[in-house]
């Protein structure tokens, strides 16, 4: 599970002031988000794989159930 509290407060504006603050490290939430982007992507991919596995399992259970009901 990813602790998303450190991403709260990301800036919603853009422009030179935004980048000036980000560069100076005054926007820690944005810096955390940029730094952790690869980790967040890996978590999304892991969860997608898990969902696919669960979908396959549910299809298998449903097919087995249908076969028993038909008999």
N, C-alpha and C positions, 0 to 999 in steps of 0.2 A: 504494500500500500504506500502511496506517495503522500508525503506531508505537504499539502498545498497551502498551508498558512504562510509560508515564506514567499509566496507569489502575490499575496494580497497587497494592493496599493500600486500595481503597475500603472504606468502613466497612460492616459488615453489620448494625449495630444501629441502632435508632431511638429517639427520645426527646429530651428537652431537652438532655442532654449532647452528643448527636450534633450537633444544630443549633448549639449554642454553639460547638463546635469548628469546624464548617464555617464559621460566620459569621466567626470569628476568623482563618480562613485556615489552620488547623492541619491540615486534611485536604485537602491539595493534590490528591490523586488524584481525589477526588469533585469538586472544583472544576474540574479539567481535563475530567472526563467531562461535567459539565453544560455547560461552555463549548463543548465540541466536539460536542455532540449533533446540531446541524444538519449538521455535516460528516459525521458518521457515517451519518446518514440519507441524505444525498446519495450516499455511497459505496455503501450498500445498494441504492439505486435504480439506480445506474450498473451494478452487478453484475447485478441482475435483468434489465436491458435486454440486457446481454451474454449472459446465459444464454439468454434468449428468442431472440436472434439465432443463437446456436449450435444451439439446438434446431431452428430453422427450417432451418438449413443441413444438419443431420444428417437431417432428414426428406426434404429434397430429394435428398441423396446416396442415401438408402435407396430412394426411389422410382426413381431412375435405375438403381440396381443391380438392383432387382427387374425392371424393364423389360428389361434386358440378359439376365438369367438366364432369363426367360420366353421370349425370342426364341430 
